[in-house]
């Protein structure tokens, strides 16, 4: 048992999941699409959610405050980047 | 206690403003200059345009509130990281790209210096405050991905910065290391 937290379009919600904590990232993304489509995630019901909605999202596996297993599915947080120093290979440590 | 803030842009500059009453010594690191377009989403005022961001933030802290800070108007890279972190008790990552974050993480880990990161999704709907032991830097989907330069993400920048300032405050108070996840539905402590 793990708690899957899904963040999508600025909304975030928990879903109790019968899943191996070490399930693959692809499995987590696929299951997330299904549970969001089904309305099983309180506050995050999107019947027509695209199959690839969570492609590119990050899967974090962390312990909660009470030791519970939590899986976070969330957007990337690169803080934008771009413009010179942030580009791969530019070799810089830029700040914005 | 001395706190070094690396990256004094949207998240960094706003966080610095919220840390003005912490009673810590602030060191601000940023090589970049304030541009007029930055005024929409960063804690800089018109007279700061053209100044180095670290120096501009230092001046604003001093002029607005009498808060003293130290400015390091340089790019943090592997061969000056140790010097920039020297004498600090906490490092704060507000950089905008994975390469810089990784340079900072490596330097902080080498010195066993506590490090907390803050990061924002490109679409401005989500952000994280996470301590280094649980943080992996995300890379942008495509080079040159849009950033927060317009003012539309300013409320989210404020939320994330407030969560980061709270994390810093808790650490300064008793060494606690709390993580936060920030979405449009609120701020949640996740660790």
Interface residues (C-beta under 8 A of the other chain):
Chain A: X5 X7 X9 X10 X11 X12 X13 X43 X56 X58 X60 X62 X63 X64 X65 X70 X72 X74 X75 X76 X77 X78 X79 X80 X81 X82 X83 X85 X86 X87 X88 X90 X91 X92 X93 X94 X95 X96
Chain B: X6 X7 X8 X9 X10 X11 X12 X29 X30 X31 X32 X53 X75 X76 X77 X94 X95 X96 X97 X98 X99 X100 X103 X104 X119 X120 X121 X122 X123 X125 X126 X127 X128 X134 X137 X138 X139 X140 X141 X143 X144 X145 X146 X147 X148 X181 X183 X184 X185 X186 X188 X189 X190 X191
